[in-house]
Structures are given as C-alpha cells and as structure tokens.
C-alpha cells in the first residue's frame, strides 16, 4: 500500500484506505474517493494531482493525495 501521491501517471489504481480526520474523509468521499473505487492520475505538478475518479476529473493537493492509500 502506498499514497496516491506516489502513483504513476496513467496507471489505474484501486483505493484501499482513506486516512485523515472524519471531515477530510467525508470531503474526499463527496468528491468520489471511496474504498474499492478506481482512481487514475491524469497529471502531477509539484505533488498536486489531477485524477480521474468516477468518470470525473478532480484536482487535489499533495496533502490530500497522501491521505488516499492505494
């Protein structure tokens, strides 16, 4: 298991765990990041990533990407 921030661009991954406070978990869940769901990094710039999750593109910070374990 590793943080989403370290995933390769273009590689599809399955979310295994989401860390952080209950508020952070709820926020990520509202964006579509759920355990068992697929996520693909589209681009990465200075640690911040744009990902494809549930057929939507979402930009998240490196801090958030480190809370999502794949």
Backbone as XML, in Angstrom:
<?xml version="1.0"?>
<chain id="A" units="angstrom">
  <residue number="1" name="UNK">
    <atom name="N" x="0.846" y="-1.181" z="0.000"/>
    <atom name="CA" x="0.000" y="0.000" z="0.000"/>
    <atom name="C" x="0.892" y="1.245" z="0.000"/>
  </residue>
  <residue number="2" name="UNK">
    <atom name="N" x="0.508" y="2.234" z="-0.816"/>
    <atom name="CA" x="1.262" y="3.489" z="-0.873"/>
    <atom name="C" x="0.298" y="4.641" z="-1.109"/>
  </residue>
  <residue number="3" name="UNK">
    <atom name="N" x="0.724" y="5.874" z="-0.775"/>
    <atom name="CA" x="-0.147" y="7.033" z="-1.004"/>
    <atom name="C" x="-0.361" y="7.296" z="-2.491"/>
  </residue>
  <residue number="4" name="UNK">
    <atom name="N" x="-1.512" y="7.813" z="-2.826"/>
    <atom name="CA" x="-1.838" y="8.154" z="-4.211"/>
    <atom name="C" x="-0.813" y="9.132" z="-4.791"/>
  </residue>
  <residue number="5" name="UNK">
    <atom name="N" x="-0.229" y="9.961" z="-3.950"/>
    <atom name="CA" x="0.746" y="10.961" z="-4.410"/>
    <atom name="C" x="1.943" y="10.318" z="-5.108"/>
  </residue>
  <residue number="6" name="UNK">
    <atom name="N" x="2.235" y="9.050" z="-4.816"/>
    <atom name="CA" x="3.398" y="8.371" z="-5.395"/>
    <atom name="C" x="3.044" y="7.477" z="-6.577"/>
  </residue>
  <residue number="7" name="UNK">
    <atom name="N" x="1.784" y="7.456" z="-7.004"/>
    <atom name="CA" x="1.360" y="6.608" z="-8.115"/>
    <atom name="C" x="1.870" y="7.155" z="-9.445"/>
  </residue>
  <residue number="8" name="UNK">
    <atom name="N" x="1.992" y="6.265" z="-10.417"/>
    <atom name="CA" x="2.432" y="6.659" z="-11.753"/>
    <atom name="C" x="1.272" y="7.258" z="-12.538"/>
  </residue>
  <residue number="9" name="UNK">
    <atom name="N" x="1.592" y="8.226" z="-13.394"/>
    <atom name="CA" x="0.587" y="8.860" z="-14.245"/>
    <atom name="C" x="0.049" y="7.829" z="-15.236"/>
  </residue>
  <residue number="10" name="UNK">
    <atom name="N" x="-1.272" y="7.772" z="-15.378"/>
    <atom name="CA" x="-1.899" y="6.887" z="-16.345"/>
    <atom name="C" x="-2.203" y="5.489" z="-15.842"/>
  </residue>
  <residue number="11" name="UNK">
    <atom name="N" x="-1.698" y="5.137" z="-14.683"/>
    <atom name="CA" x="-1.917" y="3.796" z="-14.138"/>
    <atom name="C" x="-3.176" y="3.776" z="-13.281"/>
  </residue>
  <residue number="12" name="UNK">
    <atom name="N" x="-4.084" y="2.836" z="-13.575"/>
    <atom name="CA" x="-5.319" y="2.748" z="-12.783"/>
    <atom name="C" x="-5.028" y="2.023" z="-11.475"/>
  </residue>
  <residue number="13" name="UNK">
    <atom name="N" x="-5.539" y="2.572" z="-10.390"/>
    <atom name="CA" x="-5.322" y="2.015" z="-9.059"/>
    <atom name="C" x="-6.647" y="1.871" z="-8.335"/>
  </residue>
  <residue number="14" name="UNK">
    <atom name="N" x="-6.663" y="0.989" z="-7.338"/>
    <atom name="CA" x="-7.845" y="0.791" z="-6.509"/>
    <atom name="C" x="-7.574" y="1.407" z="-5.136"/>
  </residue>
  <residue number="15" name="UNK">
    <atom name="N" x="-8.500" y="2.206" z="-4.632"/>
    <atom name="CA" x="-8.355" y="2.834" z="-3.322"/>
    <atom name="C" x="-8.544" y="1.775" z="-2.240"/>
  </residue>
  <residue number="16" name="UNK">
    <atom name="N" x="-7.545" y="1.659" z="-1.360"/>
    <atom name="CA" x="-7.607" y="0.652" z="-0.300"/>
    <atom name="C" x="-7.962" y="1.243" z="1.059"/>
  </residue>
  <residue number="17" name="UNK">
    <atom name="N" x="-7.578" y="2.510" z="1.278"/>
    <atom name="CA" x="-7.821" y="3.127" z="2.580"/>
    <atom name="C" x="-7.784" y="4.637" z="2.421"/>
  </residue>
  <residue number="18" name="UNK">
    <atom name="N" x="-8.596" y="5.324" z="3.224"/>
    <atom name="CA" x="-8.573" y="6.789" z="3.240"/>
    <atom name="C" x="-8.337" y="7.227" z="4.677"/>
  </residue>
  <residue number="19" name="UNK">
    <atom name="N" x="-7.292" y="8.008" z="4.879"/>
    <atom name="CA" x="-6.931" y="8.465" z="6.213"/>
    <atom name="C" x="-7.388" y="9.892" z="6.457"/>
  </residue>
  <residue number="20" name="UNK">
    <atom name="N" x="-7.033" y="10.396" z="7.625"/>
    <atom name="CA" x="-7.374" y="11.772" z="7.962"/>
    <atom name="C" x="-8.530" y="11.857" z="8.937"/>
  </residue>
  <residue number="21" name="UNK">
    <atom name="N" x="-8.882" y="13.084" z="9.247"/>
    <atom name="CA" x="-9.983" y="13.331" z="10.185"/>
    <atom name="C" x="-11.315" y="12.950" z="9.537"/>
  </residue>
  <residue number="22" name="UNK">
    <atom name="N" x="-12.370" y="12.797" z="10.338"/>
    <atom name="CA" x="-13.693" y="12.477" z="9.762"/>
    <atom name="C" x="-14.148" y="13.502" z="8.715"/>
  </residue>
  <residue number="23" name="UNK">
    <atom name="N" x="-13.800" y="14.771" z="8.928"/>
    <atom name="CA" x="-14.187" y="15.809" z="7.963"/>
    <atom name="C" x="-13.473" y="15.602" z="6.637"/>
  </residue>
  <residue number="24" name="UNK">
    <atom name="N" x="-12.182" y="15.279" z="6.691"/>
    <atom name="CA" x="-11.397" y="15.050" z="5.473"/>
    <atom name="C" x="-11.930" y="13.828" z="4.739"/>
  </residue>
  <residue number="25" name="UNK">
    <atom name="N" x="-12.200" y="12.756" z="5.480"/>
    <atom name="CA" x="-12.735" y="11.539" z="4.860"/>
    <atom name="C" x="-14.065" y="11.825" z="4.162"/>
  </residue>
  <residue number="26" name="UNK">
    <atom name="N" x="-14.931" y="12.582" z="4.822"/>
    <atom name="CA" x="-16.236" y="12.919" z="4.258"/>
    <atom name="C" x="-16.063" y="13.760" z="2.992"/>
  </residue>
  <residue number="27" name="UNK">
    <atom name="N" x="-15.149" y="14.728" z="3.032"/>
    <atom name="CA" x="-14.895" y="15.586" z="1.872"/>
    <atom name="C" x="-14.412" y="14.756" z="0.688"/>
  </residue>
  <residue number="28" name="UNK">
    <atom name="N" x="-13.452" y="13.858" z="0.932"/>
    <atom name="CA" x="-12.932" y="13.021" z="-0.152"/>
    <atom name="C" x="-14.013" y="12.082" z="-0.684"/>
  </residue>
  <residue number="29" name="UNK">
    <atom name="N" x="-14.843" y="11.560" z="0.209"/>
    <atom name="CA" x="-15.942" y="10.690" z="-0.208"/>
    <atom name="C" x="-16.921" y="11.452" z="-1.099"/>
  </residue>
  <residue number="30" name="UNK">
    <atom name="N" x="-17.196" y="12.708" z="-0.754"/>
    <atom name="CA" x="-18.093" y="13.533" z="-1.570"/>
    <atom name="C" x="-17.519" y="13.808" z="-2.958"/>
  </residue>
  <residue number="31" name="UNK">
    <atom name="N" x="-16.181" y="13.817" z="-3.059"/>
    <atom name="CA" x="-15.524" y="14.011" z="-4.356"/>
    <atom name="C" x="-15.508" y="12.725" z="-5.176"/>
  </residue>
  <residue number="32" name="UNK">
    <atom name="N" x="-15.827" y="11.581" z="-4.538"/>
    <atom name="CA" x="-15.856" y="10.313" z="-5.261"/>
    <atom name="C" x="-14.786" y="9.327" z="-4.846"/>
  </residue>
  <residue number="33" name="UNK">
    <atom name="N" x="-13.955" y="9.694" z="-3.882"/>
    <atom name="CA" x="-12.893" y="8.798" z="-3.424"/>
    <atom name="C" x="-13.456" y="7.858" z="-2.358"/>
  </residue>
  <residue number="34" name="UNK">
    <atom name="N" x="-13.769" y="6.629" z="-2.752"/>
    <atom name="CA" x="-14.314" y="5.642" z="-1.824"/>
    <atom name="C" x="-13.460" y="4.379" z="-1.881"/>
  </residue>
  <residue number="35" name="UNK">
    <atom name="N" x="-13.360" y="3.690" z="-0.756"/>
    <atom name="CA" x="-12.582" y="2.455" z="-0.685"/>
    <atom name="C" x="-13.164" y="1.451" z="-1.680"/>
  </residue>
  <residue number="36" name="UNK">
    <atom name="N" x="-12.285" y="0.861" z="-2.482"/>
    <atom name="CA" x="-12.704" y="-0.085" z="-3.503"/>
    <atom name="C" x="-12.922" y="0.552" z="-4.859"/>
  </residue>
  <residue number="37" name="UNK">
    <atom name="N" x="-12.936" y="1.877" z="-4.899"/>
    <atom name="CA" x="-13.140" y="2.597" z="-6.166"/>
    <atom name="C" x="-11.838" y="2.734" z="-6.933"/>
  </residue>
  <residue number="38" name="UNK">
    <atom name="N" x="-11.961" y="2.931" z="-8.226"/>
    <atom name="CA" x="-10.792" y="3.118" z="-9.077"/>
    <atom name="C" x="-10.410" y="4.583" z="-9.184"/>
  </residue>
  <residue number="39" name="UNK">
    <atom name="N" x="-9.108" y="4.815" z="-9.327"/>
    <atom name="CA" x="-8.601" y="6.184" z="-9.480"/>
    <atom name="C" x="-7.370" y="6.146" z="-10.394"/>
  </residue>
  <residue number="40" name="UNK">
    <atom name="N" x="-7.311" y="7.094" z="-11.324"/>
    <atom name="CA" x="-6.189" y="7.183" z="-12.254"/>
    <atom name="C" x="-5.642" y="8.603" z="-12.231"/>
  </residue>
  <residue number="41" name="UNK">
    <atom name="N" x="-4.321" y="8.736" z="-12.094"/>
    <atom name="CA" x="-3.696" y="10.067" z="-12.130"/>
    <atom name="C" x="-3.570" y="10.511" z="-13.579"/>
  </residue>
  <residue number="42" name="UNK">
    <atom name="N" x="-4.102" y="11.694" z="-13.876"/>
    <atom name="CA" x="-4.017" y="12.265" z="-15.222"/>
    <atom name="C" x="-2.717" y="13.059" z="-15.354"/>
  </residue>
  <residue number="43" name="UNK">
    <atom name="N" x="-2.483" y="13.989" z="-14.423"/>
    <atom name="CA" x="-1.238" y="14.763" z="-14.400"/>
    <atom name="C" x="-0.827" y="15.019" z="-12.960"/>
  </residue>
  <residue number="44" name="UNK">
    <atom name="N" x="0.453" y="15.286" z="-12.798"/>
    <atom name="CA" x="1.003" y="15.600" z="-11.482"/>
    <atom name="C" x="1.935" y="16.791" z="-11.629"/>
  </residue>
  <residue number="45" name="UNK">
    <atom name="N" x="1.740" y="17.813" z="-10.786"/>
    <atom name="CA" x="2.565" y="19.012" z="-10.855"/>
    <atom name="C" x="2.902" y="19.467" z="-9.445"/>
  </residue>
  <residue number="46" name="UNK">
    <atom name="N" x="4.167" y="19.405" z="-9.080"/>
    <atom name="CA" x="4.629" y="19.795" z="-7.747"/>
    <atom name="C" x="3.901" y="19.042" z="-6.639"/>
  </residue>
  <residue number="47" name="UNK">
    <atom name="N" x="3.561" y="17.781" z="-6.889"/>
    <atom name="CA" x="2.877" y="16.978" z="-5.877"/>
    <atom name="C" x="1.371" y="17.058" z="-5.953"/>
  </residue>
  <residue number="48" name="UNK">
    <atom name="N" x="0.839" y="18.159" z="-6.490"/>
    <atom name="CA" x="-0.610" y="18.272" z="-6.674"/>
    <atom name="C" x="-0.997" y="17.421" z="-7.880"/>
  </residue>
  <residue number="49" name="UNK">
    <atom name="N" x="-2.149" y="16.765" z="-7.802"/>
    <atom name="CA" x="-2.523" y="15.848" z="-8.873"/>
    <atom name="C" x="-3.929" y="16.132" z="-9.398"/>
  </residue>
  <residue number="50" name="UNK">
    <atom name="N" x="-4.112" y="15.812" z="-10.676"/>
    <atom name="CA" x="-5.437" y="15.787" z="-11.277"/>
    <atom name="C" x="-5.719" y="14.315" z="-11.537"/>
  </residue>
  <residue number="51" name="UNK">
    <atom name="N" x="-6.839" y="13.840" z="-10.989"/>
    <atom name="CA" x="-7.156" y="12.423" z="-11.100"/>
    <atom name="C" x="-8.501" y="12.215" z="-11.777"/>
  </residue>
  <residue number="52" name="UNK">
    <atom name="N" x="-8.656" y="11.044" z="-12.340"/>
    <atom name="CA" x="-9.925" y="10.619" z="-12.911"/>
    <atom name="C" x="-10.546" y="9.672" z="-11.900"/>
  </residue>
  <residue number="53" name="UNK">
    <atom name="N" x="-11.675" y="10.057" z="-11.324"/>
    <atom name="CA" x="-12.356" y="9.227" z="-10.339"/>
    <atom name="C" x="-13.847" y="9.276" z="-10.636"/>
  </residue>
  <residue number="54" name="UNK">
    <atom name="N" x="-14.467" y="8.115" z="-10.756"/>
    <atom name="CA" x="-15.908" y="8.018" z="-11.071"/>
    <atom name="C" x="-16.268" y="8.862" z="-12.288"/>
  </residue>
  <residue number="55" name="UNK">
    <atom name="N" x="-15.493" y="8.730" z="-13.352"/>
    <atom name="CA" x="-15.728" y="9.410" z="-14.624"/>
    <atom name="C" x="-15.719" y="10.930" z="-14.511"/>
  </residue>
  <residue number="56" name="UNK">
    <atom name="N" x="-15.036" y="11.459" z="-13.489"/>
    <atom name="CA" x="-14.873" y="12.905" z="-13.316"/>
    <atom name="C" x="-13.403" y="13.207" z="-13.092"/>
  </residue>
  <residue number="57" name="UNK">
    <atom name="N" x="-13.002" y="14.395" z="-13.479"/>
    <atom name="CA" x="-11.632" y="14.832" z="-13.193"/>
    <atom name="C" x="-11.668" y="15.730" z="-11.969"/>
  </residue>
  <residue number="58" name="UNK">
    <atom name="N" x="-10.785" y="15.421" z="-11.017"/>
    <atom name="CA" x="-10.744" y="16.163" z="-9.766"/>
    <atom name="C" x="-9.290" y="16.547" z="-9.482"/>
  </residue>
  <residue number="59" name="UNK">
    <atom name="N" x="-9.068" y="17.800" z="-9.082"/>
    <atom name="CA" x="-7.734" y="18.247" z="-8.684"/>
    <atom name="C" x="-7.656" y="18.227" z="-7.166"/>
  </residue>
  <residue number="60" name="UNK">
    <atom name="N" x="-6.603" y="17.591" z="-6.650"/>
    <atom name="CA" x="-6.406" y="17.562" z="-5.198"/>
    <atom name="C" x="-4.960" y="17.909" z="-4.876"/>
  </residue>
  <residue number="61" name="UNK">
    <atom name="N" x="-4.756" y="18.422" z="-3.678"/>
    <atom name="CA" x="-3.417" y="18.812" z="-3.241"/>
    <atom name="C" x="-2.599" y="17.578" z="-2.879"/>
  </residue>
  <residue number="62" name="UNK">
    <atom name="N" x="-1.307" y="17.771" z="-2.775"/>
    <atom name="CA" x="-0.416" y="16.673" z="-2.367"/>
    <atom name="C" x="-0.801" y="16.169" z="-0.985"/>
  </residue>
  <residue number="63" name="UNK">
    <atom name="N" x="-1.182" y="17.078" z="-0.091"/>
    <atom name="CA" x="-1.576" y="16.688" z="1.274"/>
    <atom name="C" x="-2.762" y="15.729" z="1.230"/>
  </residue>
  <residue number="64" name="UNK">
    <atom name="N" x="-3.765" y="16.029" z="0.413"/>
    <atom name="CA" x="-4.923" y="15.135" z="0.283"/>
    <atom name="C" x="-4.528" y="13.832" z="-0.392"/>
  </residue>
  <residue number="65" name="UNK">
    <atom name="N" x="-3.679" y="13.910" z="-1.411"/>
    <atom name="CA" x="-3.253" y="12.706" z="-2.149"/>
    <atom name="C" x="-2.485" y="11.748" z="-1.231"/>
  </residue>
  <residue number="66" name="UNK">
    <atom name="N" x="-1.824" y="12.282" z="-0.212"/>
    <atom name="CA" x="-1.082" y="11.426" z="0.717"/>
    <atom name="C" x="-2.019" y="10.692" z="1.690"/>
  </residue>
  <residue number="67" name="UNK">
    <atom name="N" x="-3.251" y="11.156" z="1.837"/>
    <atom name="CA" x="-4.221" y="10.511" z="2.730"/>
    <atom name="C" x="-4.948" y="9.353" z="2.045"/>
  </residue>
  <residue number="68" name="UNK">
    <atom name="N" x="-4.857" y="9.300" z="0.711"/>
    <atom name="CA" x="-5.530" y="8.229" z="-0.049"/>
    <atom name="C" x="-4.520" y="7.141" z="-0.333"/>
  </residue>
  <residue number="69" name="UNK">
    <atom name="N" x="-4.751" y="5.959" z="0.231"/>
    <atom name="CA" x="-3.820" y="4.844" z="0.058"/>
    <atom name="C" x="-4.321" y="3.908" z="-1.042"/>
  </residue>
  <residue number="70" name="UNK">
    <atom name="N" x="-3.384" y="3.512" z="-1.898"/>
    <atom name="CA" x="-3.727" y="2.593" z="-2.999"/>
    <atom name="C" x="-2.912" y="1.327" z="-2.885"/>
  </residue>
</chain>
